[in-house]
Amino acid sequence: MDRDKENETAAIHADYSEETSAEIAAPGVYNRSANRDEENETAAAGRGVGYAALALSILSLFVLPVLFGATGIVLGFIARRRGSESLGGWAIAIGAISIIVGMFILPFF
């Protein structure tokens, strides 16, 4: 009888012999302001890239239109992707105009 009791006690202890950390782990807390900060940083980065793209596109109207125009277009797409829609759009348009003017109109002058 004591032997059965020991086996039963051993079986109960064997079922609960796993070590887990759920008892001491802190519950996960979701911080909603972290996502907002990340969006603001992305928008700020998009603005910086947008201004750089716009500057290169305007510079391409005067110097190396194909090189600077293409770089302005690529940076314009990156700026639009990061949230700066208007700056990126202007950079793309000015860069495209600069390339077209530089390749097709300026050689005749």
Backbone as ProteinMPNN parsed JSONL, in Angstrom:
{"seq_chain_A": "MDRDKENETAAIHADYSEETSAEIAAPGVYNRSANRDEENETAAAGRGVGYAALALSILSLFVLPVLFGATGIVLGFIARRRGSESLGGWAIAIGAISIIVGMFILPFF", "coords_chain_A": {"N_chain_A": [[0.811, -1.179, 0.0], [1.89, 1.29, 0.793], [3.795, 1.443, -1.123], [2.284, 1.821, -3.475], [1.257, 4.316, -2.929], [3.602, 5.83, -2.93], [4.372, 5.555, -5.628], [2.243, 6.816, -6.849], [2.564, 9.428, -5.839], [5.072, 10.004, -6.933], [4.428, 9.965, -9.623], [2.731, 12.146, -9.785], [4.513, 14.214, -9.091], [6.293, 13.957, -11.217], [4.784, 14.837, -13.332], [4.683, 17.568, -12.882], [7.262, 18.528, -12.954], [8.507, 20.209, -14.681], [10.322, 23.141, -15.516], [9.385, 26.399, -15.659], [9.217, 29.812, -16.786], [7.123, 31.473, -16.564], [6.014, 32.367, -14.261], [7.664, 34.317, -13.237], [8.19, 36.069, -15.243], [7.767, 39.28, -16.671], [4.704, 40.668, -17.76], [4.039, 41.312, -21.219], [3.933, 44.592, -22.432], [2.21, 46.691, -24.525], [3.258, 49.461, -26.225], [1.822, 52.148, -27.524], [2.709, 54.624, -28.33], [5.24, 54.249, -29.303], [5.034, 53.355, -31.953], [4.01, 55.636, -33.164], [6.125, 57.428, -32.823], [7.987, 56.197, -34.445], [6.768, 56.494, -36.949], [6.888, 59.277, -37.192], [9.658, 59.653, -37.281], [10.212, 58.37, -39.674], [8.803, 59.996, -41.476], [10.238, 62.367, -41.141], [12.724, 61.548, -42.086], [11.995, 61.038, -44.703], [11.402, 63.62, -45.546], [13.947, 64.814, -45.449], [15.339, 63.29, -47.382], [13.732, 63.968, -49.504], [14.217, 66.756, -49.817], [16.922, 66.621, -50.516], [16.708, 65.205, -52.934], [15.205, 67.019, -54.438], [16.998, 69.176, -54.532], [19.114, 68.027, -56.008], [17.765, 67.519, -58.397], [17.115, 70.116, -59.26], [19.689, 71.132, -59.509], [20.495, 69.556, -61.6], [19.38, 70.786, -63.777], [21.238, 72.598, -64.596], [23.831, 71.486, -64.495], [25.32, 68.534, -65.648], [22.883, 66.964, -66.63], [21.833, 64.351, -67.102], [23.048, 62.617, -65.242], [22.673, 63.864, -62.632], [19.945, 64.319, -62.813], [18.867, 61.712, -63.031], [19.684, 60.696, -60.564], [18.266, 62.423, -58.879], [15.663, 61.632, -59.538], [15.611, 58.964, -58.623], [16.093, 59.346, -55.859], [13.829, 60.843, -55.386], [11.765, 58.955, -55.681], [12.398, 57.369, -53.481], [11.938, 59.2, -51.42], [9.174, 59.621, -51.724], [8.294, 57.081, -51.037], [8.951, 57.024, -48.365], [7.195, 58.789, -47.284], [7.122, 61.505, -47.962], [5.382, 62.889, -50.045], [4.899, 65.158, -51.773], [7.417, 66.524, -52.081], [8.952, 64.468, -53.155], [7.537, 63.974, -55.524], [7.844, 66.418, -56.914], [10.629, 66.4, -57.222], [10.965, 64.159, -58.855], [9.568, 64.968, -61.162], [10.966, 67.332, -61.969], [13.518, 66.263, -62.324], [13.014, 64.454, -64.435], [12.202, 66.232, -66.466], [14.574, 67.657, -66.737], [16.317, 65.674, -67.716], [15.075, 65.062, -70.168], [15.197, 67.569, -71.477], [17.982, 67.916, -71.463], [18.879, 65.782, -73.061], [17.487, 65.875, -75.503], [16.925, 68.507, -76.387], [18.961, 70.441, -75.724], [21.294, 69.552, -77.215], [20.96, 70.687, -79.756], [21.587, 73.327, -79.55]], "CA_chain_A": [[0.0, 0.0, 0.0], [2.789, 2.435, 0.822], [4.483, 1.46, -2.421], [1.352, 2.434, -4.421], [1.188, 5.733, -2.581], [4.857, 6.431, -3.406], [4.304, 5.606, -7.093], [1.276, 7.861, -7.206], [3.202, 10.693, -5.522], [6.142, 10.186, -7.912], [3.788, 10.284, -10.904], [2.248, 13.526, -9.688], [5.684, 15.093, -9.148], [6.875, 13.863, -12.558], [3.979, 15.664, -14.224], [4.91, 18.98, -12.605], [8.686, 18.764, -12.717], [9.04, 21.136, -15.68], [10.639, 24.456, -14.992], [8.958, 27.448, -16.578], [9.485, 31.153, -16.272], [5.912, 32.276, -16.656], [5.68, 32.908, -12.955], [8.486, 35.464, -12.898], [8.342, 36.957, -16.396], [6.862, 40.424, -16.692], [3.81, 40.612, -18.925], [4.386, 42.23, -22.294], [3.107, 45.79, -22.481], [2.272, 47.294, -25.851], [3.36, 50.911, -26.129], [1.328, 52.69, -28.793], [3.457, 55.825, -28.725], [6.451, 53.835, -30.016], [4.722, 53.335, -33.377], [3.86, 57.016, -33.619], [7.463, 57.992, -32.912], [8.614, 55.593, -35.61], [6.187, 57.13, -38.132], [7.424, 60.636, -37.267], [11.043, 59.562, -37.732], [10.184, 58.017, -41.088], [8.389, 61.192, -42.208], [11.359, 63.298, -41.113], [13.735, 61.02, -43.005], [11.467, 61.252, -46.047], [11.558, 65.039, -45.855], [15.368, 65.046, -45.724], [15.634, 62.695, -48.684], [12.994, 64.76, -50.485], [14.951, 67.99, -50.075], [18.134, 66.258, -51.259], [16.291, 64.865, -54.294], [14.818, 68.262, -55.101], [18.223, 69.936, -54.79], [19.812, 67.39, -57.121], [16.993, 67.714, -59.625], [17.295, 71.509, -59.685], [21.083, 71.229, -59.948], [20.624, 68.877, -62.896], [18.979, 71.699, -64.841], [22.385, 73.408, -64.973], [25.066, 70.707, -64.593], [25.177, 67.081, -65.826], [21.451, 66.677, -66.477], [21.494, 62.928, -67.073], [23.515, 62.029, -63.982], [21.981, 64.431, -61.483], [18.509, 64.114, -63.004], [18.549, 60.324, -62.674], [19.84, 60.578, -59.102], [17.119, 63.118, -58.278], [14.469, 60.795, -59.72], [15.692, 57.813, -57.706], [15.869, 59.843, -54.496], [12.427, 61.263, -55.319], [10.966, 57.763, -55.396], [12.661, 56.969, -52.09], [11.253, 60.173, -50.566], [7.737, 59.314, -51.773], [8.096, 55.826, -50.299], [9.093, 57.315, -46.932], [6.1, 59.624, -46.805], [7.171, 62.88, -48.43], [4.785, 62.753, -51.373], [5.032, 66.337, -52.642], [8.819, 66.762, -52.414], [9.368, 63.399, -54.054], [6.9, 64.193, -56.828], [8.514, 67.536, -57.571], [11.978, 65.977, -57.602], [10.828, 63.251, -60.0], [9.16, 65.75, -62.336], [12.058, 68.214, -62.4], [14.587, 65.404, -62.838], [12.608, 63.935, -65.746], [12.267, 67.361, -67.404], [15.978, 67.955, -66.963], [16.873, 64.638, -68.596], [14.498, 65.24, -71.506], [15.779, 68.777, -72.063], [19.407, 67.691, -71.653], [19.18, 64.811, -74.11], [16.823, 66.104, -76.781], [16.824, 69.901, -76.807], [20.24, 71.138, -75.613], [22.284, 69.26, -78.257], [20.745, 71.491, -80.939], [21.991, 74.704, -79.303]], "C_chain_A": [[0.867, 1.26, 0.0], [3.518, 2.58, -0.509], [3.595, 2.112, -3.486], [1.249, 3.94, -4.182], [2.429, 6.467, -3.077], [4.855, 6.557, -4.929], [3.354, 6.709, -7.558], [1.864, 9.248, -6.961], [4.306, 11.006, -6.529], [5.558, 10.56, -9.27], [3.275, 11.718, -10.906], [3.419, 14.502, -9.799], [6.337, 15.069, -10.528], [6.087, 14.731, -13.533], [4.293, 17.152, -14.065], [6.387, 19.31, -12.392], [9.302, 19.692, -13.763], [9.274, 22.5, -15.048], [10.238, 25.496, -16.044], [9.204, 28.801, -15.948], [8.261, 32.047, -16.33], [5.567, 32.931, -15.326], [6.462, 34.171, -12.656], [8.645, 36.438, -14.067], [7.322, 38.094, -16.323], [5.954, 40.32, -17.912], [4.219, 41.659, -19.962], [3.409, 43.389, -22.342], [3.309, 46.428, -23.845], [2.246, 48.808, -25.701], [2.964, 51.514, -27.472], [2.102, 53.911, -29.243], [4.732, 55.457, -29.476], [6.203, 53.801, -31.517], [4.582, 54.742, -33.93], [5.218, 57.683, -33.768], [8.175, 57.474, -34.151], [8.073, 56.21, -36.896], [6.734, 58.547, -38.298], [8.866, 60.628, -37.753], [11.1, 59.235, -39.214], [9.787, 59.226, -41.925], [9.518, 62.215, -42.244], [12.467, 62.838, -42.05], [13.28, 61.207, -44.441], [11.594, 62.702, -46.48], [13.005, 65.364, -46.207], [15.773, 64.502, -47.088], [14.933, 63.479, -49.781], [13.702, 66.067, -50.827], [16.233, 67.702, -50.854], [17.799, 65.932, -52.713], [15.922, 66.115, -55.077], [16.041, 69.108, -55.441], [19.002, 69.332, -55.964], [19.076, 67.586, -58.438], [17.128, 69.133, -60.142], [18.721, 71.722, -60.181], [21.268, 70.591, -61.324], [20.145, 69.74, -64.055], [20.17, 72.481, -65.388], [23.651, 72.6, -65.24], [24.728, 69.225, -64.699], [23.723, 66.611, -65.685], [21.116, 65.187, -66.389], [21.868, 62.312, -65.727], [22.723, 62.552, -62.78], [20.465, 64.264, -61.596], [18.081, 62.704, -62.609], [18.662, 60.109, -61.167], [18.688, 61.26, -58.379], [15.841, 62.312, -58.4], [14.476, 59.629, -58.75], [15.447, 58.257, -56.267], [14.436, 60.339, -54.315], [11.499, 60.089, -55.038], [11.172, 57.28, -53.967], [11.934, 57.905, -51.132], [9.752, 59.918, -50.556], [7.424, 58.054, -50.975], [8.136, 56.064, -48.79], [8.076, 58.315, -46.423], [6.111, 61.062, -47.257], [6.704, 62.912, -49.883], [5.087, 63.947, -52.272], [6.488, 66.597, -53.031], [9.332, 65.707, -53.389], [8.795, 63.571, -55.447], [7.553, 65.32, -57.601], [9.91, 67.137, -58.046], [11.934, 65.057, -58.822], [10.496, 64.041, -61.262], [10.296, 66.624, -62.858], [13.217, 67.395, -62.958], [14.266, 64.858, -64.22], [12.672, 65.041, -66.808], [13.722, 67.689, -67.735], [16.62, 66.934, -67.895], [16.359, 64.818, -70.02], [15.112, 66.452, -72.195], [17.251, 68.551, -72.375], [19.729, 66.764, -72.804], [18.612, 65.208, -75.476], [16.816, 67.552, -77.258], [18.187, 70.596, -76.791], [21.258, 70.759, -76.692], [22.125, 70.107, -79.509], [21.159, 72.951, -80.758], [23.465, 74.829, -79.122]], "O_chain_A": [[0.58, 2.201, -0.74], [3.815, 3.687, -0.959], [4.092, 2.874, -4.315], [1.164, 4.727, -5.125], [2.334, 7.585, -3.582], [5.298, 7.576, -5.46], [3.624, 7.428, -8.52], [1.686, 10.148, -7.782], [4.459, 12.158, -6.934], [6.129, 11.381, -9.987], [3.373, 12.419, -11.913], [3.333, 15.5, -10.514], [6.884, 16.084, -10.96], [6.663, 15.298, -14.461], [4.176, 17.913, -15.026], [6.71, 20.283, -11.71], [10.508, 19.934, -13.729], [8.531, 22.945, -14.174], [10.71, 25.458, -17.18], [9.378, 28.92, -14.735], [8.369, 33.261, -16.16], [4.887, 33.957, -15.299], [5.989, 35.022, -11.902], [9.186, 37.529, -13.886], [6.165, 37.885, -15.96], [6.404, 39.921, -18.987], [4.684, 42.746, -19.619], [2.195, 43.189, -22.299], [4.439, 46.673, -24.268], [1.316, 49.366, -25.118], [3.703, 51.396, -28.449], [2.144, 54.203, -30.438], [5.258, 56.284, -30.221], [7.084, 54.183, -32.287], [4.998, 55.006, -35.058], [5.447, 58.421, -34.727], [8.882, 58.221, -34.828], [8.833, 56.43, -37.839], [7.014, 58.975, -39.418], [9.263, 61.485, -38.543], [11.945, 59.767, -39.934], [10.375, 59.46, -42.981], [9.732, 62.862, -43.269], [13.08, 63.656, -42.734], [14.098, 61.506, -45.312], [11.862, 62.984, -47.647], [13.263, 66.105, -47.155], [16.465, 65.174, -47.853], [15.478, 63.639, -50.873], [13.78, 66.443, -51.996], [16.59, 68.459, -51.756], [18.523, 66.337, -53.622], [16.285, 66.252, -56.245], [16.11, 69.692, -56.522], [19.495, 70.066, -56.821], [19.701, 67.795, -59.477], [17.246, 69.336, -61.351], [18.934, 72.421, -61.171], [22.099, 71.036, -62.115], [20.473, 69.455, -65.206], [20.123, 72.975, -66.514], [24.454, 72.964, -66.098], [23.926, 68.718, -63.914], [23.383, 65.931, -64.717], [20.196, 64.808, -65.663], [21.081, 61.566, -65.144], [22.171, 61.77, -62.007], [19.781, 64.089, -60.587], [17.065, 62.518, -61.939], [17.836, 59.421, -60.567], [18.185, 60.743, -57.382], [15.022, 62.3, -57.481], [13.458, 59.335, -58.123], [14.685, 57.621, -55.54], [13.888, 60.264, -53.215], [10.559, 60.209, -54.253], [10.226, 56.834, -53.317], [11.371, 57.451, -50.136], [9.119, 59.988, -49.503], [6.391, 57.981, -50.309], [7.442, 55.389, -48.03], [8.091, 58.659, -45.241], [5.167, 61.791, -46.955], [7.507, 62.955, -50.816], [5.491, 63.764, -53.42], [6.767, 66.865, -54.199], [10.058, 66.021, -54.332], [9.485, 63.342, -56.441], [7.79, 65.2, -58.803], [10.321, 67.5, -59.149], [12.772, 65.167, -59.717], [11.085, 63.802, -62.316], [10.557, 66.651, -64.06], [13.832, 67.784, -63.951], [15.141, 64.801, -65.084], [13.143, 64.807, -67.921], [14.054, 67.967, -68.888], [17.392, 67.307, -68.778], [17.133, 64.734, -70.974], [15.503, 66.377, -73.36], [17.725, 68.952, -73.438], [20.754, 66.938, -73.464], [19.215, 64.897, -76.504], [16.707, 67.787, -78.461], [18.535, 71.278, -77.755], [22.052, 71.624, -77.063], [23.084, 70.238, -80.269], [21.09, 73.732, -81.707], [23.969, 75.931, -78.904]]}, "name": "protein", "num_of_chains": 1, "seq": "MDRDKENETAAIHADYSEETSAEIAAPGVYNRSANRDEENETAAAGRGVGYAALALSILSLFVLPVLFGATGIVLGFIARRRGSESLGGWAIAIGAISIIVGMFILPFF"}
